[in-house]
Amino acid sequence: MSKDLVQTASPYDCDETVERLKAAVAAVPMGLVAHINGQANAAKKGLTVDCDQILEVFRPDFAVRVWTARKEAGLDIPLRLHIYVRDGRTTVTYRRPSRVFAPYGHPDLDTLGAELDTLFAEIVARALDS
């Protein structure tokens, strides 16, 4: 697996993992920008899929910092948590924010990325009790 990705198995089923992540996002505090429920979207077309959901997470003050440093980096926000089933276990995966912002080569984004690395690790730890 790439050093850019963090992948953690959840002891909870898909729906509980998603709800626990939402609570952890609020507790950190970050903002839940969007919840993309692939299962529900597939069901609308009569398709059945295993757990596949995305939580888009960010905060307005962080967005302003991104835009101020490099307007182009706005393309990479909000950041995402992907919840899915792998090998029979619910899994949470995200790209390390520091790696998301690294290609822009701006020290302010490096600082923000490091802050967000800590916050995303805390979100997952809170949600999964690890």
N, C-alpha and C positions, 0 to 999 in steps of 0.2 A: 504494500500500500504506500502511496505517496506520503512524503513528510508534510505535504500541504493539508492532508485530511486527518481528521480525528474521528475515529469510529469506536462506538461504545455499545455493548450489548445491554439491553434493558431487562431487568427482572420482571417487568410488567408487560401486559398485553399492549397492543397498539393503541387502543383508545385511552387507556389509563396513562400510558407513556405520554401521549399528546397532551392530555389534560394536566399532567404533572409538569410538563415542560412549559405550558402556558402559565401556570402558577409561578414557576421559577423565573420566567421572563419578567413577570410583574414584580416579583420580590427583589430582583437585583438592583435597581429597576431598569428595565428596558421596555420597549414598546413592541407589541405584536402588530405589525403592519398588515399582514395577511396570513390567512390559513388556507392553504390549497389542499383540498381533500381529494386525492386521486381516486380513492375508492368510490366516493359519492359521485364524482364526475363520471367515472366508468359506468356506474350503476344506471345513470340517466340514459345511457346508450344500450342498456341491457347486458352489460359486461360485468363479470365478477373478477376482481383482482384482490390479491393479498394487500395487506397494509402498505400504503404508499401515500404519505402526506408530507407537506412542506410547511414549515412555519417561517415566515419572513419577519426578521427582527431588526429593529434599529431604534434610534432616538433622535429627535430634532436637533438637539445641541451637538450631537456627533455628526449629523448630516451637514450642519453649518461648518464644522471643522473640516470635513471632507471637501466641501465646495470651495472653502477659502484656500485650502492647500493646492488642490488640483481639480478644477471643475470637471475634467474628464473622468475623474474617479467616481463621480456620481453614478456612473453606469453600474458600479459594483455594489451599490446599496439599494435596498436593505440586504443584510446578510441572511443566510438560510440555514435552517436545521432540516435535515431530511430524515424522516422516520419511515422505516420499511422493515419487511421480514427478510432475514438472511439465515439460511441454514436452520429454519424453524424458530428463530429468536428475533424478537423485535430489536431493531438496531437504530441508533441515532448517529448520523454522520454530519459533519460540517467542515467547511474549509477554514483553516486557521485564518482569522482576520489579518494577522501580520503578513501572511503569504498573499492574501487577496490584494493588499495595498502595496506590497513590495515592488511590483513592476513600475509603479509611478515614480520611484526614486526620490521621494520627498520626505525630509526628516519629520515633518509634522504628521505625515501619514504613518511613518514608522512608529512614532510615539503612540498615535491613536490605535494602530494595529496591535501593539503590545498591550495596551489597556483593554482592548476588546478581546484579545486572547484570554486574559484573566477572567473577564465577565462571562464569556461563552463557556469556559471550563467550569465556572461556578454555576451557571444555569444547568448544565448537564449533571454536575455533582448533586445539586439540590434535588433535581427531578428524579434522579436514579438512586438517591441515598448512598452515594459513593464518596 
